[in-house]
Amino acid sequence: MSIRKRGNKFTVKVYDPKTPGNQRWIGTFATEEEARDAERAATAGITPAARARTVGEWSSVWLRDYARSAPATRRTYAYAAKQIVADIGDLVLARIDRPTARRLARQWPTNTARVARTMFGDAARDGLIASNPFTQLRLETPRGRKDLDALTEPEIRDLAEAAVAALGEYGTEFRALIMFLGYVGCRPGEACCIRRADVDVERAECTIRFTVDGEGGEKPPKNGKPRVVTLPPPALAVLGDVPPRLDSPYLFHSARGRRLSKGSLSYAFRVVRQRWGKRDKLELYELRHACATLLMERGLPPHVVANQLGHTDGGALVQRLYGHPSERGMRDQVRLAFGGWGADGEQRRDEARGNGGVSRPL
């Protein structure tokens, strides 16, 4: 075993015959007392998580021992953890209080604050800290998709037609993709992975089995299970414009005839959006929001819309994110109910009379 002083800190190594050189690196510590505690813990076989003292130490343990299964999530967590460690890595984990956490969360990007909440949550569950200081910070959070101005049906069609003008020969297929996303409501990554065999034209249905993962491969959809969605007539009609390829089982392809990826999808849509020229910041994902809005405005209950979108919460998320379209529809119904009333607040005599010409009071 070896404790050495380097500058103002102390380094620790312990004997381990399974490690090259028979010494295993434990870490660097601010005081000799912390170094001796780490040495005793390592000798006793206590896990690194149990002796993590600083935010930096816990971050290293957390990224390694609590790694998420999705590669994209691991990259996101590692990127956020890098900023967290740069700002508070030397601080003792248990000394981060709620006022400090709130100040940090306000200056960090939203995603970094969310990762910090997850990181400290795992530390609390493991007993390293008494509670998670990054919870219930009462910060203003963006409403996100609830504030989106959903595309209307004419706008979806105009956007689709812009693809024909912007992408040449490939524009017809991309036009079909836009119409498909706008009326079916699947996620763009799911549309990339649809096979022609997944489409049942006679039943006007499509089975969503996969989505694109962070590495460009395929994985099950977000809830982990395939789902069958309905193909409304506008979506079903445009599939005839997508020629099948003998060298590919997929329904939609890139301009080069390959399976769609997030990169090729994003590039093509950016060209179409610029040609359309009506919304500079429009994202392809907003077609999913537009579909949910159309379904809500047609009077479908939230749990039915949720089933089409692939939600498993019985419609709770649909009500929270897409509730305003139905509110708008109800306002329109109120206007229609008073459509025959004059400016003076009384119903027009010629429209109010019925059944023998007698006006009926409300």
Phi, psi and omega in degrees: 000149186210125172241124181233144178268128177232104185068236180262008183235173184233133179254151184229133168230150177231158180290132179208106184295342181276353182258139176306130183084358178063018177228132180251129180288131180256312179155183178246137187229152186287327182232161179292329179296316178296322179297318180292324176298317180294322179296316180294320180296317180295321179294325181279353179084019178287137185295153178303325181298324184288340180248010177295124182254320183257165177299321179297318179295315180294324179300316180297315179295317184296315180295329182276311188269344181242028183298136177283160185285327184280127179303320181296322179292320178298319178295318180297316180294319180296320180295316180292319180298328178299317178290321179300314181293322179298327184269322186223019184301328183275352182280148178293132185306315186285352183262004175278107181265177184295319177300320177294316180298321181293318178298317179294316182297328180287333181265342178276158168299153183305319182294323178297318178297322179294320178294320177299320178298319179292317181298312181287333176296318177293324177296321178293318180294331178274359177083011180283332176226158185288324181204167181271112183287349184265010178260151176052052181274355178057044178268149174288125180246144178296143180285347174064231187295340180294335180268000180290143174270101189297141175297140175273170179300315176300324179291322177299316180294318179296319178297318179296319179293330177297332178296322179297319181286330187269332191246008176064227183298327180285344185300326180297317179292320181289329174300317179296322180296317180298315179297321179298312181294322183289334183250339179265323175085011177287162178287149179304320179296330177288321179298330179297331190255005181289129173268157175298329179292344179279349183262125175251098185294319183297321179269356182056051181225160177217138178263122178267110185252330187220166170218164180284135178265181184293343181260004181091359177271203181235147177215167177299159178302177189304319180273003176085000184231143173296156176216153178257128180243156178274142175258102177299158183310317180299324179287319181294324183295323185282345180296337176292344178273357181257105183289137177290151179246133180289338183262010182208140178272354189281158179280311180249151182223169173281177179297338180267005177084013180261168175299139181298144173236170178298324180292311181293325178294315181294319181296312182296320181291326178298320178295318180294317181298319178295323179291321179295313170071019183254336178219107186294328186255016180297132177252151181299328181298338182292344174293329175293318177297319179298319179298314179300320179296315179300318181293320178295319181290340175275005174089009179287138180292156184305323183291332177287317177298319179299321179297319179294322182280343181093019174277150182243019184257013178074012177108001182297315180293322178300316179296323182286320185269326189241020183292332185293332177299318179292328176297318178297319179296322179293324176297320178298323179295323177296319179297318179296325180297330180254019184296335181264011183265144181276177183292337182275004176090359179250147180291138181300136187299319184287339179265337184278337184283139177195162180050068177089009177079018180262127178286137181256126177291157176291000000 
